[in-house]
Every structure is written in structure tokens, then in C-alpha cells.
Amino acid sequence: MSDCIFCKIIDGSIPSNKVYEDDKVVAFHDINPLAKVHILVVPKCHIESADHIDAGNSDFVKHVFEVIPGIAKDAGVTDNYQVVNNCGEKAGQTVKHLHFHILSNK
């Protein structure tokens, strides 16, 4: 989507402090951290929210969860973190691109 901030981070038109990237996922530090470690993990396929996961894009979501343990380990928070997803504005989703927060206060 042309107006999606996460799509712009994925395509490189907006800079970010990336900690991980592969062909399906990008992970970067949140610009407004809510914990000592606050990393966003974003599928490169634009999915608006958890309500929009389907058979055509679920491989991207599966991959997110396959790489989260390594991202957490690299951040020094193995076995000491939360993975959070907000689905919809009323639940606190501020960017309409599926993403997962890795949060830890170490």
C-alpha cells in the first residue's frame, strides 16, 4: 500500500533501525519504545491485521513466528519476552499493517 508506513520501511523509502531482515520479514526497533527492548516484526506482505490472515498470506505469519526466537536471542532476551499483536483500533493497532511487538524489560 502506498500510504502504509511499514510498507515504506520495507521498501526502504523510510529509514529504520533494522535488527533483522529476510525475504519475508523485517524487524526493527520501535521509535516509541514501551520497554527496554521493543522490536517490531513485520511481514513484508501487506496484511491489514490479524483479521486478514488467510491461506494466501499465512506463510508470512508462520515465518514471523519462526524468526522471533532468533531476534529475541540477538536482543539478549531469550526466555524473557512477550510477543504482542493488537488487532483493530479499539485494541490499540495504530498502523494498519500486521505486526508483532517483542517486548522485554530484561
Secondary structure, DSSP 8 states (H G I E B T S, - for coil): -TT-HHHHHHHTSS---EEEE-SSEEEEE-SS-SSSEEEEEEESS---SGGG--TTTHHHHHHHHHHHHHHHHHTT-TTS-EEE---SGGGT--SSS--EEEEE--
